[in-house]
Amino acid sequence: MVWVLVFLGIALAGIIMVVSYAIWLAHKAADLFSEIEMLGTRAEELAGLLEQIQLPAAAVGEDD
């Protein structure tokens, strides 16, 4: 009878660990998706800044 309680305790601890790990993993995944979204926003901002750059036109017929 004691062995049944021991195994039930081990099983309960295992279930608690699996649930805890799943919650931790969900939080980490949410953080990762948030960072990926921020990276996309920064890429859009960089593209907007690069569009504003105007390079000087090369003078035709100039010798260096």
BAFI-3210 file (N, C-alpha, C; in Angstrom, 3 decimals, decimal comma, padded with zeros to 6 digits):
// residues 64
n [1|2|3|4|5|6|7|8|9|10|11|12|13|14|15|16|17|18|19|20|21|22|23|24|25|26|27|28|29|30|31|32|33|34|35|36|37|38|39|40|41|42|43|44|45|46|47|48|49|50|51|52|53|54|55|56|57|58|59|60|61|62|63|64]
n.u [000,823|001,986|003,736|002,063|001,172|003,633|004,262|002,058|002,571|004,975|004,026|002,199|003,948|005,403|003,429|002,861|005,333|005,430|003,241|004,082|006,399|005,230|003,768|005,880|007,218|005,289|005,239|007,848|007,682|005,796|007,292|009,289|007,811|006,967|009,409|010,112|008,086|008,783|011,237|010,376|009,030|011,195|012,617|010,878|011,015|013,716|013,688|012,082|013,764|015,914|014,726|014,594|017,114|019,088|021,117|023,856|023,672|025,609|027,998|027,938|030,438|032,578|035,957|038,083]
n.v [-001,197|001,214|001,567|002,233|004,782|006,105|005,923|007,296|009,821|010,430|010,462|012,586|014,711|014,679|015,392|017,983|019,187|018,978|020,589|023,043|023,465|023,680|026,058|027,869|027,603|028,591|031,279|032,026|031,630|033,588|035,864|035,615|035,881|038,492|039,861|039,246|040,594|043,227|043,375|043,318|045,783|047,529|046,978|048,009|050,714|051,204|050,773|052,931|055,058|054,588|055,085|057,819|058,721|060,537|060,207|061,964|063,111|061,783|063,684|064,363|063,814|064,781|064,790|062,881]
n.w [000,000|000,674|-001,406|-003,511|-002,791|-002,905|-005,644|-006,694|-005,632|-006,963|-009,604|-009,449|-008,864|-011,237|-013,100|-012,223|-012,760|-015,577|-016,331|-015,266|-016,790|-019,326|-019,057|-018,594|-021,041|-022,798|-022,049|-022,786|-025,547|-026,205|-025,567|-027,509|-029,918|-029,590|-029,726|-032,366|-033,717|-033,005|-034,312|-036,969|-037,033|-036,628|-038,959|-040,886|-040,178|-040,748|-043,514|-044,274|-043,547|-045,251|-047,702|-047,686|-048,149|-050,326|-052,977|-054,396|-057,756|-060,410|-062,052|-065,465|-067,797|-066,316|-065,345|-063,277]
ca.u [000,000|002,877|004,308|001,047|001,243|004,902|004,144|001,102|003,291|005,909|003,215|001,671|005,068|005,702|002,386|003,087|006,508|005,076|002,378|004,927|007,259|004,389|003,478|007,131|007,487|004,323|005,711|009,034|007,224|005,176|008,395|009,955|006,949|007,011|010,685|010,049|007,239|009,586|012,222|009,670|008,799|012,481|012,962|010,064|011,583|014,963|013,326|011,633|014,927|016,713|014,023|014,814|018,490|019,224|022,511|024,104|023,723|026,969|028,127|028,271|031,564|033,616|037,131|038,583]
ca.v [000,000|002,369|001,758|002,910|006,202|006,627|006,099|008,381|011,068|010,676|010,820|013,933|015,637|014,729|016,183|019,387|019,657|019,124|021,768|024,209|023,651|024,154|027,473|028,597|027,590|029,495|032,642|032,253|031,746|034,907|036,824|035,484|036,476|039,937|040,346|039,147|041,706|044,439|043,335|043,738|047,228|048,198|046,820|048,990|052,030|051,289|050,934|054,316|055,945|054,389|055,739|059,256|059,049|060,961|060,213|063,018|062,615|061,822|064,709|063,766|064,432|065,262|063,956|062,855]
ca.w [000,000|000,721|-002,749|-004,331|-002,440|-003,412|-007,091|-006,924|-005,341|-008,065|-010,769|-009,222|-009,022|-012,669|-013,771|-011,847|-013,498|-016,993|-016,440|-015,011|-017,957|-020,429|-018,808|-018,814|-022,469|-023,423|-021,790|-023,614|-026,934|-026,322|-025,611|-028,802|-030,936|-029,370|-030,263|-033,829|-034,143|-032,871|-035,385|-038,180|-036,928|-036,851|-040,378|-041,603|-039,903|-041,510|-044,927|-044,434|-043,500|-046,468|-048,808|-047,588|-048,549|-051,718|-053,402|-055,399|-059,138|-060,962|-063,097|-066,741|-068,486|-065,403|-065,207|-061,902]
c.u [000,868|003,455|003,339|001,085|002,526|004,797|003,138|001,751|004,253|005,143|002,669|002,772|005,440|004,691|002,556|004,275|006,194|004,212|003,195|005,819|006,453|004,057|004,718|007,423|006,536|004,745|006,929|008,649|006,577|006,244|009,093|009,123|006,915|008,298|010,707|009,190|008,003|010,640|011,594|009,407|010,081|012,913|012,157|010,607|012,883|014,675|012,858|012,791|015,776|016,061|014,290|016,217|018,509|020,705|022,707|024,220|025,160|026,990|028,602|029,426|032,643|034,764|037,610|039,983]
c.v [001,261|002,656|002,482|004,410|006,845|006,887|007,184|009,742|011,427|011,119|012,236|014,979|015,778|015,561|017,662|019,966|019,884|020,361|023,038|024,506|024,174|025,632|028,322|028,700|028,522|030,951|032,965|032,416|033,114|035,991|036,801|036,132|037,993|040,529|040,283|040,273|043,030|044,511|043,760|045,232|047,997|048,093|047,809|050,401|052,229|051,490|052,363|055,298|055,814|055,027|057,241|059,672|059,395|061,030|061,324|062,390|062,751|062,850|064,045|064,533|064,986|064,285|064,002|063,357]
c.w [000,000|-000,658|-003,670|-004,054|-002,955|-004,908|-007,457|-006,665|-006,456|-009,316|-010,637|-009,391|-010,499|-013,430|-013,460|-012,619|-014,975|-017,200|-016,236|-016,210|-019,142|-020,267|-019,070|-020,306|-023,211|-023,224|-022,657|-025,078|-027,166|-026,387|-026,964|-029,900|-030,803|-029,943|-031,790|-034,396|-034,074|-033,967|-036,707|-038,185|-037,203|-038,312|-041,230|-041,399|-040,689|-042,987|-045,193|-044,421|-044,762|-047,682|-048,822|-048,034|-050,029|-052,055|-054,433|-056,789|-059,641|-062,085|-064,380|-067,367|-067,586|-065,373|-063,756|-061,823]
res [m|v|w|v|l|v|f|l|g|i|a|l|a|g|i|i|m|v|v|s|y|a|i|w|l|a|h|k|a|a|d|l|f|s|e|i|e|m|l|g|t|r|a|e|e|l|a|g|l|l|e|q|i|q|l|p|a|a|a|v|g|e|d|d]
***
